[in-house]
């Protein structure tokens, strides 16, 4: 479904991604872990071309591109296959929950407003906001706003949904409601790539966990392999700091 080879990205002299390879198969739930500055968010941004990679090669289904010379037409075709859930919601404050969900359908996918409203309401129903169609972001809690963001992504019926630390801007008591929705759509077979610090989600839902540091993938494997038996010393150090109750030896 998605295969990336040797992706590089630098900001000035700061090389943030230093040759990352990534393969995502249909139905995968891949969680990317790592310390701040490890390149996790930049990797997602490069996949969706919010940042243009400096180097690399990618295959998205039947689309094969050189990431350095990719055309605007190819970027548009790739973005049709992806949806993005942002850390800080990125909702339009002057539009209702339903309008935030349907805007991309109407403008980006050229779907009629009547049909877009049907799709949008179904997506909001799925995330538990069937009574909030006409609410503006200022009338919603942070958790509800993020659920609108998830509904917006789901409504596009993408091949892959990218999540960039979707709970990091939330108060602790609101994190659970967003994770519950994410677990629900993962169980429905949605292909997901999730940058997160929520270890319970990684352990319970992911079928693959990637640990990044210094702009490279240090280690990847199943949740059990990464959390119960990591092979790289750097992975062990990171997890021991995040999960001090782990019992393996460093």
Secondary structure, DSSP 4 states (H G I P E B T S, - for coil): -EEEEEEEEEETTEEEEEEEEEEE-TT-EEEEE--TTSSHHHHHHHHTTSS--SEEEEEETTEEEETTT--HHHHHHHHTTEEEE-TT----TTSBHHHHHHHIIIIIS---HHHHHHHHHHHHHHTT-TT-TT-BGGGS-HHHHHHHHHHHHHHTT-SEEEEESTTTTS-HHHHHHHHHHHHHHHHTT--EEEE-S-HHHHHHH-SEEEEEETTEEEEEE-HHHHHHS--SHHHHHHHHHH-TT--S--
